[in-house]
Amino acid sequence: MTLFRTTVGAALLVACLDHAAMATTQNVIFNGTVTATCTLVVGSNGTMTVSPDLQSLSSHNSGGSAGTVTLTTTGGVSLSVDPVTVTTVPAADSTATTWTPTYLSSGAHTIAETGSSTA
C-alpha cells in the first residue's frame, strides 16, 4: 500500500510539473498616513574669501567655495532662507554693510541661484 501511494504521488507530481503556473494581477488597497519628515545633513562647510579690492567677503570670490546641505523630506515641508537682520562690524567702519545670502537647489526640485540683499 505504501508503494502504491508513493507511485501515485510521484505520478501526480510529474503531471503537475508539466503545467505552467497561472499568473494574476490585482489591485492592492493601501491606506496609511505618512508623516512629513525633514532631514538636513551638512555635506561640506563653505569657505568665504575676501575680494582683491577688499570690498566683499564671499564664497564666490577666488578661492571660496559654497557649503552644501542635503535635504531629504517625505513632503509637506517648506525650505526658506531668511535675510540677515543683525550684523556686527568693527567700530571704525562707518560704511553701510550689505548682505546678500544666496542659495540654489538641485535634485527633485531645481531652484536657480537666488538671493536678496539686506542693508
Backbone bond lengths (Angstrom), bond angles and torsions (degrees), N, CA, C in turn:
res aa  C-N    CA-C-N  psi(-1)  N-CA   C-N-CA  omega(-1)  CA-C   N-CA-C  phi
1 M - - - 1.440 - - 1.528 110.93 -
2 T 1.327 116.63 -39.82 1.454 120.53 178.97 1.517 110.41 -64.57
3 L 1.319 116.61 -39.64 1.462 120.81 178.57 1.525 110.30 -64.67
4 F 1.327 117.02 -38.07 1.457 121.41 178.62 1.525 110.53 -64.00
5 R 1.331 117.63 -45.64 1.469 121.68 178.88 1.525 111.11 -62.29
6 T 1.306 116.41 -41.89 1.459 120.66 179.57 1.515 110.49 -64.09
7 T 1.325 117.07 -42.02 1.465 121.67 -179.22 1.525 110.71 -66.45
8 V 1.320 116.80 -45.30 1.467 120.76 179.37 1.525 109.74 -65.15
9 G 1.331 117.97 -42.06 1.466 121.62 178.36 1.512 111.78 -61.52
10 A 1.338 116.67 -41.58 1.465 120.85 178.85 1.522 110.34 -66.15
11 A 1.332 117.19 -40.20 1.466 120.93 179.53 1.525 110.54 -64.74
12 L 1.327 117.67 -42.14 1.466 121.15 177.66 1.527 111.31 -65.00
13 L 1.315 116.86 -38.97 1.460 121.62 178.98 1.520 110.56 -63.31
14 V 1.328 117.03 -44.57 1.468 121.27 178.81 1.523 109.57 -63.87
15 A 1.320 117.96 -40.03 1.461 121.52 179.76 1.526 110.69 -65.14
16 C 1.309 117.40 -38.16 1.466 121.68 -179.92 1.522 112.01 -72.43
17 L 1.321 117.79 -33.32 1.461 120.99 -178.52 1.517 111.74 -68.50
18 D 1.306 117.32 -19.44 1.454 121.66 -176.90 1.530 111.80 -79.42
19 H 1.324 119.56 -13.82 1.463 123.14 -176.53 1.528 110.40 -103.13
20 A 1.324 115.52 137.76 1.471 120.59 177.13 1.527 109.28 -76.25
21 A 1.291 116.00 148.17 1.462 120.64 177.93 1.523 109.12 -72.72
22 M 1.305 117.01 144.72 1.454 122.14 179.89 1.531 108.84 -85.60
23 A 1.324 116.46 127.60 1.462 121.06 178.34 1.518 109.23 -90.49
24 T 1.317 116.07 152.76 1.455 120.49 179.07 1.522 109.61 -145.52
25 T 1.310 116.08 154.19 1.464 120.91 174.33 1.515 107.97 -127.56
26 Q 1.326 115.26 145.05 1.454 120.97 177.74 1.517 108.80 -149.39
27 N 1.302 115.44 156.65 1.456 120.33 173.38 1.517 109.09 -80.55
28 V 1.321 114.92 143.41 1.455 120.50 176.64 1.521 107.21 -116.14
29 I 1.296 117.63 125.35 1.462 122.02 179.79 1.521 108.79 -81.71
30 F 1.333 115.31 127.72 1.468 120.87 178.64 1.510 108.13 -122.22
31 N 1.293 116.14 122.53 1.457 121.85 174.81 1.512 108.03 -123.65
32 G 1.314 116.05 130.93 1.453 119.07 178.69 1.510 110.36 -177.67
33 T 1.294 115.60 169.13 1.455 122.22 177.86 1.513 108.49 -118.76
34 V 1.324 115.75 125.78 1.456 120.95 175.84 1.524 106.79 -105.09
35 T 1.316 116.56 113.76 1.451 121.63 -178.75 1.520 109.86 -71.36
36 A 1.328 116.17 136.80 1.464 120.48 177.64 1.527 109.39 -66.26
37 T 1.320 116.19 126.61 1.458 121.45 177.43 1.520 109.11 -129.52
38 C 1.312 115.49 157.95 1.456 121.06 -178.94 1.523 108.20 -145.26
39 T 1.322 116.50 130.25 1.462 121.85 178.42 1.521 108.74 -127.48
40 L 1.324 116.33 128.79 1.461 122.23 175.83 1.518 108.53 -112.06
41 V 1.325 116.96 128.71 1.462 121.94 177.92 1.529 107.65 -126.60
42 V 1.336 116.40 120.58 1.461 120.66 178.57 1.519 108.24 -73.65
43 G 1.336 115.86 118.52 1.459 120.90 179.77 1.515 111.90 -84.26
44 S 1.327 115.89 -42.18 1.463 120.18 178.32 1.518 109.56 -157.00
45 N 1.324 115.14 147.45 1.456 120.63 174.73 1.518 108.22 -78.46
46 G 1.303 116.40 148.51 1.456 120.05 176.30 1.523 110.42 -87.32
47 T 1.329 115.63 166.71 1.461 121.71 176.51 1.519 107.82 -128.52
48 M 1.326 116.08 121.90 1.457 120.46 176.08 1.519 108.30 -100.08
49 T 1.324 115.39 134.67 1.464 120.86 179.60 1.523 109.02 -124.23
50 V 1.305 115.63 158.93 1.462 121.45 -178.50 1.530 110.01 -84.94
51 S 1.324 115.63 146.41 1.466 120.48 178.10 1.530 109.89 -75.76
52 P 1.335 117.71 159.12 1.468 120.53 -179.78 1.534 113.48 -58.13
53 D 1.351 117.91 -30.88 1.469 120.00 179.84 1.533 112.41 -90.72
54 L 1.335 116.46 8.07 1.469 123.85 178.71 1.532 113.01 59.26
55 Q 1.331 116.62 29.49 1.460 120.48 -177.95 1.527 113.86 -105.81
56 S 1.316 117.30 -12.44 1.464 118.15 179.51 1.521 110.95 -144.12
57 L 1.301 113.87 150.42 1.463 123.17 174.93 1.524 105.01 -121.25
58 S 1.340 116.90 113.68 1.458 119.18 -171.18 1.524 111.90 -154.79
59 S 1.315 115.35 154.48 1.466 120.01 172.40 1.526 110.39 -76.51
60 H 1.342 116.77 -12.55 1.467 121.20 177.98 1.524 112.25 -82.10
61 N 1.329 118.19 -15.75 1.466 120.84 178.69 1.520 110.00 -70.60
62 S 1.325 115.35 161.56 1.463 121.13 178.93 1.529 110.47 -54.54
63 G 1.316 116.74 130.11 1.462 121.75 -179.58 1.517 114.00 87.57
64 G 1.324 117.48 -8.22 1.459 121.23 179.34 1.519 111.29 -86.99
65 S 1.308 115.74 162.03 1.470 120.17 176.37 1.518 108.91 -149.66
66 A 1.309 115.54 144.19 1.461 120.83 179.59 1.519 110.01 -78.66
67 G 1.308 116.52 146.32 1.461 120.86 173.04 1.521 109.17 -77.01
68 T 1.321 116.60 160.04 1.462 120.54 178.57 1.520 110.45 -127.40
69 V 1.304 114.77 144.05 1.461 122.47 176.90 1.521 106.98 -135.55
70 T 1.320 116.92 134.17 1.457 121.31 175.09 1.522 108.25 -99.96
71 L 1.314 115.75 125.13 1.456 122.80 179.72 1.522 107.74 -109.36
72 T 1.319 116.34 123.66 1.459 121.60 176.65 1.519 107.47 -121.19
73 T 1.327 116.77 128.92 1.454 120.10 -177.16 1.525 110.56 -143.66
74 T 1.320 115.43 153.66 1.463 120.36 174.29 1.520 110.42 -90.28
75 G 1.307 117.46 0.15 1.459 121.92 179.43 1.513 111.15 109.25
76 G 1.310 114.88 169.01 1.452 120.22 178.05 1.516 114.01 76.20
77 V 1.321 118.12 20.17 1.461 121.03 178.30 1.527 108.98 -124.31
78 S 1.329 115.98 159.18 1.462 122.00 177.30 1.511 108.96 -118.78
79 L 1.322 116.12 145.12 1.457 122.19 177.26 1.516 107.55 -116.79
80 S 1.329 116.64 129.05 1.459 119.89 178.73 1.518 109.33 -143.68
81 V 1.332 114.99 156.47 1.461 121.91 175.88 1.518 106.15 -121.67
82 D 1.311 116.57 115.81 1.458 120.88 -179.19 1.520 110.70 -81.36
83 P 1.342 117.51 146.79 1.459 119.80 175.87 1.522 110.49 -70.18
84 V 1.322 114.88 155.84 1.460 120.62 177.78 1.522 108.30 -71.22
85 T 1.329 117.65 131.70 1.466 120.25 -179.13 1.518 112.78 -110.87
86 V 1.317 118.50 -21.24 1.462 121.65 -179.02 1.522 108.24 -129.16
87 T 1.327 115.75 129.71 1.458 120.34 176.58 1.517 109.30 -128.75
88 T 1.298 116.39 149.90 1.462 122.01 176.12 1.521 107.35 -119.92
89 V 1.315 115.79 123.79 1.466 120.91 -179.65 1.522 108.45 -123.49
90 P 1.323 117.45 160.02 1.464 119.71 176.82 1.533 110.67 -59.43
91 A 1.322 117.33 146.86 1.468 122.44 -177.42 1.524 111.92 -58.53
92 A 1.314 117.99 -33.52 1.467 121.51 -178.03 1.527 112.55 -76.50
93 D 1.316 118.39 -10.43 1.464 121.59 -178.31 1.522 109.16 -89.27
94 S 1.320 116.35 111.14 1.462 120.66 -178.98 1.527 112.36 -104.00
95 T 1.324 117.46 1.34 1.464 120.19 179.53 1.524 110.52 -82.57
96 A 1.309 114.53 155.09 1.468 119.46 178.90 1.530 109.92 -71.62
97 T 1.303 115.75 141.36 1.460 121.20 177.10 1.522 108.32 -107.83
98 T 1.310 116.59 127.91 1.461 121.65 178.15 1.517 108.84 -112.18
99 W 1.330 115.92 127.44 1.462 121.67 178.32 1.519 108.28 -106.04
100 T 1.319 116.21 133.42 1.459 121.50 177.68 1.528 109.14 -132.94
101 P 1.339 116.95 81.14 1.469 118.15 177.07 1.527 109.18 -69.88
102 T 1.314 116.39 137.82 1.465 120.71 178.70 1.522 109.70 -124.19
103 Y 1.305 115.03 156.11 1.461 120.75 177.39 1.517 108.65 -152.60
104 L 1.311 115.42 161.65 1.458 121.80 173.15 1.516 107.90 -146.61
105 S 1.312 115.09 163.68 1.462 120.71 -178.74 1.520 108.76 -135.07
106 S 1.326 115.90 141.13 1.460 120.82 174.07 1.521 107.88 -140.35
107 G 1.288 116.62 156.75 1.466 121.05 -177.91 1.513 108.98 125.01
108 A 1.328 117.06 -134.61 1.460 120.93 -179.60 1.526 110.99 -62.15
109 H 1.328 116.98 -34.49 1.466 122.93 175.75 1.515 107.77 -123.75
110 T 1.316 116.81 135.35 1.456 120.97 -178.70 1.521 109.80 -115.53
111 I 1.319 116.07 129.33 1.462 122.76 174.58 1.518 106.18 -124.74
112 A 1.329 116.47 123.45 1.459 119.97 177.27 1.526 108.59 -65.66
113 E 1.331 116.51 156.46 1.465 119.60 -178.41 1.523 109.68 -54.67
114 T 1.303 114.94 129.34 1.455 121.46 -176.60 1.519 109.49 -145.23
115 G 1.285 117.35 163.45 1.459 122.10 178.50 1.509 109.90 -178.09
116 S 1.322 116.12 171.09 1.461 120.95 176.84 1.520 108.58 -140.50
117 S 1.325 115.15 144.75 1.463 120.82 -176.87 1.513 111.25 -87.85
118 T 1.313 115.56 145.82 1.461 122.24 171.63 1.514 107.25 -132.51
119 A 1.308 116.08 137.75 1.465 120.02 -179.81 1.509 110.10 -106.33
